[in-house]
């Protein structure tokens, strides 16, 4: 039994046309499907039906986030474990959600709605499976990341949320930030990937989304992304810079409706027996933004 990776993020937007234009023309995602009130998008190297669903709603926010599990039987096992922890669950039947089969839905201790799914519709990437090119078509618009990488949510009680994700859902902690009393201010967690994180949890209001991130292949692509963002007048929040935590190179910026995005590259390889890295609060400036060595309160406190 195990959680493999982040599958998709579902958000609300009061301007579906503007959001779609940004994510297709500036971010360079592929529009997979559009209905009267929702748009489904993916990156050029993603196999699943979609990684981002946006639906119209007068208020911007996150509906839910979904992780894929390793086997179909895992849903029943996780259902039992989540219920035993004290979190009520429900099943989303096949056909209720686009691009996937039955899923398990519940609210995590920090207030966000999470789903687990095994059966995901595979529509393939842009490269195909026979004599594929190693690179996407050169005329893709915008930043054109190959895949969604990770996300970060907020929690008033980081330790409680970390315990749920580790003990109940089976994620591994790779890094943490501790205050002077040894309390967790932030944790970085990985599923079955070898990434330093698939989801991170940092102190903040329950129910909040801080950001989700797209993977880029190297630092030069980060620089090119900065040029694309500046050319299109996108508000850059932080970067280009580097994290101490995860060792990743990064830019943070906002979509037109105020949702924070990130492009990310680098990091390090994480094996199942890799020891947890710990940052202390007095050194978290370098952990957060290594070059600047500053704890940006605006960065930590602005969320969706």
C-alpha positions in Angstrom: 0.0 0.0 0.0 1.3 3.4 -0.8 0.8 6.9 -2.2 2.7 7.4 -5.5 2.5 11.1 -6.4 0.4 14.2 -6.8 -2.2 13.6 -9.5 -4.1 16.9 -9.9 -5.2 20.1 -8.1 -8.7 21.5 -8.4 -9.2 25.2 -8.0 -11.9 27.9 -8.3 -11.7 31.1 -10.4 -14.1 34.0 -10.9 -12.8 34.6 -14.4 -12.5 31.3 -16.3 -11.5 32.9 -19.6 -8.7 35.0 -18.0 -7.4 32.1 -16.0 -7.4 29.8 -19.1 -5.5 32.4 -21.2 -2.8 32.7 -18.5 -2.3 29.0 -18.0 -2.3 28.2 -21.7 -0.4 31.2 -23.1 1.9 32.2 -20.2 2.4 28.9 -18.4 2.1 27.0 -21.6 -0.2 24.2 -20.5 -2.3 22.1 -22.8 -6.1 22.6 -22.7 -7.5 19.1 -22.6 -11.2 19.7 -22.2 -13.6 22.6 -21.5 -17.2 22.5 -20.2 -19.6 25.3 -19.5 -18.1 25.9 -16.1 -14.7 24.1 -16.0 -11.4 23.8 -17.8 -9.0 20.8 -17.6 -5.3 21.3 -18.3 -2.0 19.4 -18.3 1.7 19.7 -19.1 3.2 18.4 -22.3 5.0 15.4 -20.7 2.1 14.3 -18.4 0.3 11.0 -19.2 -2.8 11.6 -17.1 -5.9 13.2 -18.4 -5.2 16.4 -16.5 -3.2 17.9 -13.6 -5.2 21.1 -13.1 -8.9 21.6 -13.1 -10.3 25.1 -12.8 -14.0 25.7 -12.3 -16.0 29.0 -12.3 -16.9 30.3 -8.8 -17.2 33.9 -7.6 -14.5 33.3 -5.1 -10.9 32.1 -5.8 -9.8 29.1 -3.8 -8.9 25.4 -3.8 -11.6 22.8 -4.0 -9.3 19.8 -3.4 -6.0 18.1 -4.3 -5.6 14.5 -5.4 -2.8 11.9 -5.0 -2.6 8.6 -6.9 -2.2 5.4 -5.0 -0.2 2.4 -6.0 -3.0 -0.2 -6.3 -6.8 -0.3 -6.5 -7.1 -2.1 -3.2 -5.3 0.7 -1.5 -8.4 2.8 -1.5 -10.2 0.4 1.0 -7.1 0.2 3.1 -6.7 4.0 3.3 -10.4 4.4 3.9 -10.1 2.2 7.1 -7.0 4.0 8.3 -8.3 7.5 7.7 -11.6 6.6 9.4 -9.7 5.0 12.3 -7.8 8.3 12.8 -11.1 10.1 13.1 -11.5 11.8 9.7 -14.9 10.9 8.0 -14.5 9.7 4.4 -16.8 9.5 1.3 -16.5 7.8 -2.0 -16.7 9.7 -5.3 -18.2 7.2 -7.9 -16.8 6.5 -11.3 -18.3 9.1 -13.7 -18.7 11.9 -11.1 -15.3 13.3 -11.8 -13.7 13.8 -15.3 -10.7 11.7 -16.2 -10.7 9.3 -13.3 -12.6 6.4 -11.7 -13.7 6.0 -8.1 -11.8 8.0 -5.5 -11.7 8.4 -1.7 -12.4 11.9 -0.3 -11.8 13.3 3.1 -10.7 16.4 5.0 -7.2 16.4 6.3 -6.5 17.7 9.9 -5.5 21.1 8.5 -8.8 21.5 6.7 -8.0 21.0 3.1 -10.0 18.4 1.1 -7.9 15.6 -0.2 -8.7 12.7 -2.6 -7.0 9.4 -3.3 -7.5 7.7 -6.6 -6.0 4.7 -8.5 -8.0 4.6 -11.8 -6.9 7.6 -13.9 -7.6 8.0 -17.5 -4.3 7.9 -19.5 -4.3 10.2 -22.5 -0.5 10.3 -23.1 1.9 13.1 -23.6 2.8 15.1 -26.7 5.7 12.9 -27.6 4.0 9.6 -28.2 5.3 6.1 -27.5 7.0 5.2 -30.9 10.3 6.7 -31.7 9.6 9.7 -29.5 11.5 13.0 -29.6 13.3 13.8 -26.4 12.0 17.3 -26.5 8.6 18.9 -27.0 7.7 20.9 -30.2 9.7 24.1 -30.3 6.7 26.3 -30.9 5.0 25.6 -27.6 3.8 28.9 -26.0 4.9 30.3 -22.7 7.0 28.5 -20.1 5.8 25.0 -21.1 6.8 22.9 -18.1 6.9 19.2 -18.6 5.0 18.3 -15.4 3.5 19.5 -12.2 5.9 18.7 -9.3 4.6 19.4 -5.8 2.3 21.6 -3.7 2.4 23.4 -0.3 -0.5 23.8 2.1 -0.8 25.6 5.4 -1.7 24.2 8.8 -2.2 25.8 12.2 -0.8 22.7 13.9 2.0 21.4 11.6 3.0 18.5 13.8 -0.6 17.2 13.8 -0.8 17.4 10.0 2.6 15.8 9.6 1.6 12.9 11.9 -1.5 12.3 9.8 0.4 12.3 6.5 3.2 10.1 7.8 1.4 7.6 10.1 -1.9 7.3 8.3 -1.0 8.0 4.6 2.5 6.6 4.7 4.5 9.6 3.4 8.1 10.0 4.3 9.4 13.2 5.9 12.6 14.5 4.2 13.1 17.9 5.9 11.6 19.9 8.8 12.0 23.3 10.4 11.9 23.4 14.2 11.4 26.4 16.5 13.4 27.0 19.6 11.2 24.7 21.6 11.5 21.8 19.1 8.0 22.4 17.6 7.6 21.8 13.8 7.1 25.0 11.8 7.2 23.2 8.5 7.7 19.7 7.0 8.5 18.4 3.6 7.0 15.0 2.6 7.5 12.5 -0.2 5.5 9.6 -1.5 7.0 6.9 -3.7 9.0 9.4 -5.8 12.7 10.2 -5.2 11.9 13.9 -4.9 12.7 15.9 -1.7 8.9 16.6 -1.6 5.6 15.9 -3.2 3.8 18.0 -0.6 5.0 20.4 2.1 3.1 21.8 5.1 4.0 25.1 6.7 2.5 27.0 9.6 -0.5 29.1 8.5 -4.3 29.2 8.5 -6.1 25.9 8.2 -7.6 25.2 4.8 -5.2 27.5 2.9 -3.2 26.7 -0.3 0.2 28.3 -0.5 1.2 27.2 -4.0 1.7 24.4 -6.4 4.8 24.0 -8.5 5.8 23.0 -12.0 9.1 21.2 -12.7 11.6 22.7 -15.2 14.7 20.7 -16.3 17.5 23.1 -15.3 18.5 26.6 -14.2 18.6 27.9 -17.7 14.9 27.1 -18.0 14.3 28.9 -14.8 16.0 32.0 -16.3 13.9 31.7 -19.5 10.8 31.4 -17.3 11.7 34.7 -15.6 12.0 36.3 -19.0 8.6 35.0 -20.0 7.0 36.2 -16.8 8.5 39.6 -17.1 7.6 40.0 -20.7 3.9 39.1 -19.9 3.8 41.5 -16.9 3.3 38.7 -14.4 3.9 39.7 -10.7 7.0 37.8 -9.4 6.8 37.1 -5.7 10.3 35.7 -5.1 13.3 34.8 -7.3 14.9 33.7 -9.4 16.7 32.3 -6.3 17.5 29.1 -4.5 16.1 27.3 -1.5 18.2 25.8 1.3 15.4 23.4 2.0 15.2 20.9 -0.9 18.2 22.7 -2.6 15.9 23.7 -5.4 16.1 26.6 -7.8 12.9 28.6 -7.9 10.7 31.4 -9.0 7.4 32.2 -7.2 4.7 34.3 -9.0 1.0 34.9 -9.0 -1.7 34.0 -11.6 -4.1 36.8 -12.6 -6.6 35.8 -9.8 -3.9 35.7 -7.0 -3.0 32.0 -6.8 0.7 31.5 -6.3 2.6 29.3 -8.7 6.2 28.2 -8.7 8.6 26.8 -11.2 11.2 24.6 -9.6 14.3 22.6 -10.6 17.2 20.9 -8.8 16.8 19.4 -5.4 18.4 16.1 -4.5 17.7 12.3 -4.8 15.8 10.9 -1.8 16.1 7.1 -1.0 13.8 5.4 1.4 16.6 5.3 4.0 17.7 9.0 3.6 17.9 10.7 6.9 15.7 13.6 7.7 17.3 17.1 7.4 16.5 19.6 10.1 16.6 23.4 10.0 16.4 25.5 13.1 14.3 28.6 13.2 17.3 30.9 13.6 18.7 29.6 10.3 15.5 29.4 8.4 16.3 32.5 6.4 18.9 30.5 4.4 16.5 27.5 4.4 13.8 29.5 2.8 15.8 31.6 0.4 19.5 30.7 0.5 20.9 33.7 -1.4 18.9 36.3 0.4 19.0 34.7 3.9 15.8 36.3 4.9 12.4 35.1 6.2 9.9 36.9 4.0 6.7 37.4 6.0 4.9 38.4 2.9 5.9 35.1 1.3 4.8 33.0 4.3 1.6 34.8 5.0 0.1 35.3 1.6 -2.1 32.3 0.6 -5.2 31.3 -1.2 
